[in-house]
Amino acid sequence: MSAVATPRLSRDALRATLRVRPMQKPRLSDVDAARSFGWGRDEAEQATGENLQRMRDLQYKMFAQRRYSLLVVLQAIDGGGKDSTIRRVIGAFNPQGCAVTAFKKPTDLELQHDFLWRVHQRVPERGTIAVFNRSHYEDVLVARVEELVPKDVWRARYARINSFEEVLGESGTRVVKIFLQISRAEQKVRFEERLNAIDKQWKFDPDDLDKRRKWNLYRAAYRDALGLCSTAHAPWYVIPADRKWFRDFAVSQIVREELEALPLRWPKLPYDPAKIRIT
């Protein structure tokens, strides 16, 4: 008996399906990490190309208007595909108006300030796009699982993060948060690829194996962060990322629609073009 094909989810419905509803912790099962919602690779890659061109056009208009900005937060477990997503999707933007920040372990100076201090300095100015490769959410993920701070400290940070992102929204910055979900089996495959390829070995950190052993603890921490911090002004999206081609399509579709939701307009000119004569 042949398997019944999964109906393809429309592009219009995809963003709503992947969005985390406020105060509802999402399912993060390994099975879900391989979902493609009925999309095949060829059609998804064609749609991705269309999205990337639309993203370029919208960025250009936002850069000209200088009224709004976009912050894209990328989170994933080790091997989740943040770097390749930035290269393959975010790379569509003109770098003149797009900055990527990779947040590493806090420096001694950063530890002398509140946990949002270093993040606030990297939010986008009006007209530009900022991408966070890891972010302030490390302070309710790594800090929680590795017990870097007491429980009452990291628990209080959810509300502070929501307030911080609300202020950004009130200032004209749209905050879009994307969690790239891969399965434990897929992480194993990607770790082995890194170890077996001389040009990827530098990306492997033996400490990642310790975090892998804490898979369930990190999954629980992510479920709480996604559920408690997905809001109308700063939604979280869970992207099935075992299939890289679907990941690229879904991320590009969401970023495109988030830009389209902004009231972008060409700026009002301080002169009348019809009256200009170039001799």
C-alpha positions as CSV (number, residue, x, y, z in Angstrom):
1,M,0.0,0.0,0.0
2,S,1.5,3.3,-1.1
3,A,2.1,6.1,1.4
4,V,-0.3,9.1,1.2
5,A,1.6,12.2,0.1
6,T,1.5,15.1,2.7
7,P,-0.4,18.1,1.4
8,R,1.8,21.0,0.7
9,L,1.4,23.8,3.2
10,S,0.9,27.1,1.5
11,R,3.5,29.8,1.8
12,D,0.9,32.1,3.4
13,A,0.3,29.5,6.1
14,L,3.9,28.6,6.8
15,R,4.8,31.5,9.0
16,A,1.7,31.1,11.2
17,T,2.4,27.4,11.6
18,L,6.0,27.8,12.6
19,R,5.3,30.7,15.0
20,V,5.3,30.0,18.7
21,R,2.2,31.2,20.4
22,P,2.7,33.3,23.5
23,M,3.0,31.3,26.7
24,Q,2.7,28.0,24.9
25,K,5.8,25.8,25.0
26,P,6.4,24.2,21.6
27,R,7.0,20.6,20.8
28,L,10.7,19.9,20.1
29,S,10.7,16.3,19.2
30,D,13.3,14.8,16.9
31,V,10.7,13.8,14.4
32,D,9.5,17.4,14.0
33,A,13.1,18.5,13.0
34,A,12.8,16.7,9.6
35,R,9.4,18.1,8.6
36,S,9.0,19.8,5.3
37,F,5.2,20.3,5.3
38,G,4.8,18.7,1.9
39,W,7.4,20.8,0.1
40,G,9.9,19.1,-2.2
41,R,13.4,20.3,-2.6
42,D,13.1,21.8,-6.1
43,E,10.1,23.8,-5.4
44,A,11.4,25.0,-2.1
45,E,14.7,26.1,-3.6
46,Q,12.8,28.0,-6.3
47,A,10.7,29.7,-3.7
48,T,13.9,30.5,-1.7
49,G,15.3,32.3,-4.7
50,E,12.2,34.4,-5.0
51,N,12.3,35.3,-1.3
52,L,15.9,36.4,-1.4
53,Q,15.2,38.8,-4.3
54,R,12.2,40.2,-2.5
55,M,14.3,40.6,0.7
56,R,16.9,42.6,-1.3
57,D,14.2,44.9,-2.6
58,L,12.7,45.5,0.8
59,Q,16.0,46.1,2.4
60,Y,16.7,48.8,-0.1
61,K,13.5,50.6,0.6
62,M,14.0,50.3,4.4
63,F,17.5,51.7,4.0
64,A,16.2,54.7,2.0
65,Q,13.3,55.4,4.5
66,R,15.5,55.2,7.6
67,R,12.5,54.8,9.9
68,Y,12.4,51.1,10.8
69,S,15.0,48.4,11.4
70,L,15.1,44.6,11.7
71,L,16.8,42.4,14.2
72,V,17.0,38.7,13.4
73,V,18.0,36.5,16.3
74,L,19.3,33.0,15.4
75,Q,19.6,30.3,18.1
76,A,20.3,26.6,17.8
77,I,22.1,23.8,19.5
78,D,25.7,23.2,18.4
79,G,25.7,22.1,14.8
80,G,22.2,23.6,14.2
81,G,23.2,25.5,11.1
82,K,23.4,29.1,12.2
83,D,26.5,30.0,10.2
84,S,25.2,28.4,7.0
85,T,21.8,30.1,7.4
86,I,23.6,33.4,7.6
87,R,25.6,32.7,4.6
88,R,22.8,31.3,2.4
89,V,19.9,33.5,3.5
90,I,21.1,36.6,5.3
91,G,23.8,36.8,2.6
92,A,21.2,38.1,0.3
93,F,21.3,41.5,2.0
94,N,23.6,44.3,1.0
95,P,26.3,44.3,3.7
96,Q,26.3,48.1,3.7
97,G,23.1,47.9,5.7
98,C,23.4,44.6,7.5
99,A,25.7,43.6,10.4
100,V,26.1,40.2,11.9
101,T,27.3,39.8,15.5
102,A,28.4,36.5,16.9
103,F,28.1,36.5,20.7
104,K,30.8,34.4,22.4
105,K,31.5,33.8,26.0
106,P,31.2,37.1,27.9
107,T,34.5,39.0,28.4
108,D,35.6,40.2,31.8
109,L,34.4,43.7,30.9
110,E,31.0,42.5,29.8
111,L,30.6,40.5,33.0
112,Q,31.0,43.8,34.9
113,H,27.6,45.0,33.4
114,D,24.1,43.6,33.3
115,F,23.5,40.7,30.9
116,L,21.9,43.0,28.3
117,W,24.6,45.6,28.2
118,R,26.7,44.0,25.4
119,V,23.6,43.2,23.4
120,H,22.0,46.6,23.4
121,Q,25.1,48.0,21.8
122,R,24.6,45.8,18.8
123,V,21.0,46.5,18.0
124,P,20.4,47.9,14.5
125,E,20.1,51.6,13.8
126,R,17.1,52.8,11.8
127,G,17.2,51.7,8.2
128,T,19.5,48.7,8.9
129,I,19.4,45.0,9.7
130,A,21.2,43.3,12.5
131,V,21.7,39.5,12.9
132,F,22.6,37.9,16.2
133,N,24.4,34.6,15.9
134,R,23.5,33.5,19.5
135,S,22.2,36.3,21.6
136,H,20.9,37.4,25.0
137,Y,19.0,34.1,25.1
138,E,22.3,32.4,26.1
139,D,21.7,33.9,29.5
140,V,18.6,31.7,30.0
141,L,20.0,28.7,28.1
142,V,23.7,28.1,28.8
143,A,23.6,30.1,32.1
144,R,20.7,27.9,33.2
145,V,21.9,24.4,32.1
146,E,25.5,25.0,33.1
147,E,24.4,26.6,36.4
148,L,26.5,29.7,35.8
149,V,24.1,31.8,37.9
150,P,21.5,30.9,40.6
151,K,18.0,29.8,39.5
152,D,16.4,33.0,40.8
153,V,18.7,35.1,38.6
154,W,18.0,33.3,35.3
155,R,14.3,33.0,36.0
156,A,14.0,36.8,36.4
157,R,15.7,37.3,33.0
158,Y,12.7,36.1,30.9
159,A,10.7,39.2,31.9
160,R,13.7,41.5,31.4
161,I,14.2,40.1,27.9
162,N,10.6,40.7,27.1
163,S,10.7,44.3,28.3
164,F,14.0,44.9,26.4
165,E,12.5,43.6,23.2
166,E,9.3,45.6,23.7
167,V,11.4,48.8,24.0
168,L,13.1,47.9,20.7
169,G,9.7,47.4,19.0
170,E,8.5,50.8,20.3
171,S,11.6,52.4,18.8
172,G,10.8,51.0,15.3
173,T,12.9,47.8,15.4
174,R,11.1,44.6,14.4
175,V,12.5,41.7,16.4
176,V,12.3,38.3,14.7
177,K,13.7,35.2,16.6
178,I,14.4,32.0,14.8
179,F,15.3,28.6,16.5
180,L,16.8,26.1,14.1
181,Q,15.7,22.7,15.4
182,I,17.8,19.7,14.5
183,S,17.5,16.1,15.8
184,R,20.1,14.4,17.9
185,A,20.8,12.0,15.1
186,E,21.4,14.9,12.7
187,Q,23.7,16.6,15.1
188,K,25.8,13.4,15.3
189,V,26.1,13.4,11.5
190,R,27.2,17.0,11.4
191,F,29.7,16.5,14.2
192,E,31.2,13.6,12.3
193,E,31.4,15.6,9.1
194,R,33.3,18.2,10.9
195,L,35.8,15.7,12.3
196,N,36.3,14.0,8.9
197,A,36.8,17.2,6.8
198,I,40.1,19.1,7.2
199,D,38.4,22.4,6.3
200,K,35.7,21.9,9.0
201,Q,37.7,20.4,11.9
202,W,38.4,23.9,13.3
203,K,34.6,24.3,13.9
204,F,34.5,21.3,16.2
205,D,34.9,21.9,19.9
206,P,35.2,18.8,22.2
207,D,33.2,20.8,24.8
208,D,30.2,20.4,22.4
209,L,30.1,16.7,23.4
210,D,29.5,17.7,27.0
211,K,26.5,19.8,25.9
212,R,25.3,16.9,23.7
213,R,25.2,14.7,26.9
214,K,22.8,17.4,28.3
215,W,20.5,17.2,25.3
216,N,17.3,16.9,27.4
217,L,18.3,19.7,29.7
218,Y,19.0,22.1,26.8
219,R,15.7,21.1,25.1
220,A,13.8,21.9,28.3
221,A,15.6,25.2,28.6
222,Y,14.7,26.1,24.9
223,R,11.1,25.1,25.4
224,D,10.8,27.6,28.3
225,A,12.6,30.4,26.5
226,L,10.5,30.0,23.4
227,G,7.2,29.7,25.2
228,L,7.9,32.5,27.7
229,C,9.5,35.0,25.3
230,S,7.4,34.7,22.1
231,T,5.3,37.9,22.0
232,A,3.4,39.9,19.4
233,H,6.3,42.4,19.1
234,A,9.0,39.8,19.1
235,P,7.8,36.3,18.0
236,W,9.8,33.1,18.0
237,Y,9.7,30.7,15.1
238,V,10.8,27.0,15.3
239,I,12.3,25.9,12.0
240,P,12.7,22.2,11.2
241,A,16.4,22.3,10.2
242,D,17.4,18.7,9.5
243,R,16.8,19.4,5.8
244,K,19.0,22.4,5.0
245,W,17.0,23.3,1.8
246,F,13.8,23.5,3.8
247,R,15.5,25.5,6.5
248,D,16.7,28.1,4.0
249,F,13.2,28.3,2.5
250,A,11.4,28.7,5.8
251,V,13.8,31.3,7.2
252,S,13.7,33.3,4.0
253,Q,9.9,33.1,3.9
254,I,9.6,34.4,7.5
255,V,12.2,37.2,7.0
256,R,10.5,38.3,3.8
257,E,7.0,38.4,5.4
258,E,8.3,40.2,8.5
259,L,9.8,42.9,6.3
260,E,6.6,43.1,4.2
261,A,4.7,43.7,7.5
262,L,6.6,46.9,8.1
263,P,5.0,50.0,6.6
264,L,7.9,50.7,4.3
265,R,7.7,53.8,2.0
266,W,10.0,55.6,-0.2
267,P,11.1,58.8,1.7
268,K,9.5,62.1,0.9
269,L,11.8,64.1,-1.2
270,P,12.9,67.7,-0.2
271,Y,12.6,68.7,-3.8
272,D,10.3,68.2,-6.8
273,P,12.1,65.9,-9.4
274,A,9.9,67.4,-12.1
275,K,11.4,70.8,-11.6
276,I,15.0,69.6,-11.8
277,R,16.8,70.3,-15.1
278,I,20.2,68.9,-15.6
279,T,22.2,70.8,-18.2
